[in-house]
Amino acid sequence: MFQIILGIHILIAVILIVLVLLQQGKGADAGANFGGGSSSQSVFGSGGSATFLSRLTAIVATLFFVTSLTLAYIGSQQAKGYQSVAKQQVEKAAEEQPATDAPVVPN
């Protein structure tokens, strides 16, 4: 389960990076005012691409946060089942020593 969610998380991260890089910056509109761009003939219509990409980015970012929290929760639940190496060694040493009820008397 952890690996499946991790794979989805990585895929969402790549999609989020691509969506952010596809968006125009705030300064790109100033160049269009002086004839530097033709934003009115975009695929999504005039001004529609910013709204569409912004909403899609928000949805993908929300999915990214959800998968992050899910991975953190699953990881913490798995960590509860593991013991530290030092604790394992102490328990192993305690099992190997025979329990004696008689006190040890020095010679």
N, C-alpha and C positions, 0 to 999 in steps of 0.2 A: 504494500500500500504506500509506504514511504517513497519508494522509487517511482511509482506512477505519478504521485503528486509532485515529486521533484522534477520529473520530466515535463509535466505540464507547466510548472513554475518557470523553468528555463525557457520554454517556448513562449510563454507570456512575456517574459523579460525581453526576449529578442523582438517580439512584435511591438512592445512598448518603446523600445529604442528606435525602431524604424518609424513608428508614428510620430515620435517627437522630432526626428530629423526631417520628416516630410513637411512639417508645418512651417509656415512663413513666420519670420520674426516681425516684431512691431515696426521696425524701420523699413520693411519692404514696401509698405503702403506709400511712403513718402516718395520713393522712386517712381511709382506708378503715376503719381500726379504730374510728373514732368515728362511723360511719354516714354518712360523706361520699361514699362511692362504692359502686358495685355491680360490683366486679371479678369476682364469681363468675359473672356472666351475660355474659361476653364471648364473642366469636365463636369464639375458640380454646379455650374451656374455662377453668376456674379455674387461673390461673398458667401456662397453656400459651402465652399470647401472648408473654410475656417470653422464654421459651425459643425459640419459633419466630422471633421478630423478632431475637433475639440471634444465633442461628445464621445467619439470612439476612443480617444485617448483616456478620457475619464472612466469609461467602462473598463478598459483594459487595466488601468491603474488600480481600480477597485478589485478586480480579479487578482492582480498581483499581490495586493495587501491581504486578501483572503487566503491565498495559497501560502503566503509567508506566515501568517498566524497559524494556519493548519500544520505546516511543517514544524513550527516551534512547539506546538502542543504535542504532536506525535513524538518529536524528539525528546521532550521532557518526560513523557510517559515511558518511553523506552529506557531512558537514563535511570529511572527509578528501579528498574529490574537489575541493573548492573551494580556490582560492588567494586570498590577500589581494590587494587592489587595488594596493598598492605593489609586490608581487612581480610582478604582471602588467605593470605599467608598466616595471619594470626589464628584464624579459625582452623586452618590445616595443621598448624603446630599444636593447637589445643587438642585436636582429635588424635594425634599421634602419641601424645604423652599419656602413659597409663595413670589413671586416677588412683592415688593411694590415700587411705584415711589415716594411716599412722604417721606421726610426725617424724621428720628426719632428724636423727641424733648424730651429731658430729663425733668422730672417733678420737 
